[in-house]
């Protein structure tokens, strides 16, 4: 014996039910019944667990990429600072004002370039693998 039940669905979910029923040429009730039966079936918990596992795996990979990118960023800044400190001579007091003006001009150019790259979707971290590959011992013949 079948019993009637009235349910309300979010508009997007309702559209998915309607589309699935139309594609499979079955009643919308059949789509909803199959979904509810799947939810309550003993293997439904296994499928949900598998879905969670896939999501967790994806998040783990994203965190590993994030950790790598942060590590590359920190190492890049550290190497730049070490190099800059090693090659930059101390300023003579008379040249201090002109050096500050030049630094301000360079900083503005840096910010302009950064803004342009961010708006264009370019990423320094995406360029690094190509640069590293080009400078690896195998690529240079060392």
N, C-alpha and C positions, 0 to 999 in steps of 0.2 A: 504494500500500500504506500502510495506516495503522499507526502504531506507538503503543503504550501508554506513557504517562508519568504518574507519580504526583507530584502537587504538593500543597503545603500552602499555604493562604491564611489571612490574618488573618480573624477571625470577621466583621468588618464587610464586608470585601471579598467574602467567601464569600456573605454575605447579599445583597449587591448583584448578584452573578452569578446567584444563585437567583431573585431578583426579576425581573431582566432577562429571564431565560429564561422565566419564567412569563408575564410581560407579552407577550412576543413569541411565545409558544407554540412555542419551539424548545428543543433540548437544551442543557443547561449547557455541554457540550463545544463546541457551536457558538459560544456567547458567548465562551468562552475562546479558541477558535481565531481568531475575528474580532479579538479584542483583540491577540493575539500577532502576527497577520498585519499589523494596522495598525501595530504597534510597529516591525516590520521593513520595512514598505513604504517606498519612496523618499520619498513625501510625508509619512510619519510625522514625519520631522525638521522639515518645514515646519510641521506642526500643532503640534509641541512648541515650535518657535520662536515661533509665533503666540501660543500660550498664555503663554509667558514674556513676550512683548511686552505682552500684555494685563495681566499681573500687574505688570510694571514701570510701565506707564502708570497703573494704579490706585495703586501706591505713590507715584509722582510727584505725583499729585493729592493724596494724603494728606499728603505732605511739604509741598506748597504751602499746604494748609489749616493745617498745623501752624505753618509759618513765618508765615503771616498772623496766626494766633491769638497767637503769641509776640510778634509786632510790636505788635499791638493791646494786649496785656497790658503790655508795656514802656512804650508811649506813655501808657496809662491811669495807670500808677503814676507816671510822670514828671510828667504834668499835675497829678495829685493832690498830689504833693509840692510842686511849684511853687506851686500855689494855696494849699495849707496854710501854706507858709512866708510867703506874701505877706499872708495875712489873720490869722494868729495873733499876737496881741501878746505881748511878753515877760511872764513871770509875776513878780509881786512875791514876794519871798522868804517872806512870811507866808502866801501862798496856795499854796505849793508842795505841802504835805502833802495838802491837800484836793483839789488838782488831780490828784495821783497816785492818790488813792482814786477819784476820778471817772473817770480814765483806765482804771483796772483794771476798774471796773464796765462801762464802755463796751466794753472789749476782750472781756470775758466775753459781753456781748450780741452782739458781732461773731462770736465763735467759735460761739455757739449758732445764730445765723442761718446761718453758713457750713455748719455740720454739717447743719442741716435742709435746706438747698438741695442739698447733695451727696447726702444720702440720698434726696431726692426726684428726683434726676437733673436738677435745674435747672442751667443754665449761663448765666453772665453773657455769655459770648461769643456764645451763641445769641440773646440779646436785642439785641445791638449793631446788627445790620442794621436791625431795626425802628426803633430809636432814631435811627440815622443818617438813615434815610429820612424820619422825622418831622421832623427838623431840617435837611433839605437845603434849599437856596435855592428849589428848585422847589415843595416842599411848603409853605413859609412865604410864598410869593408875592413874594419879594425879587428 
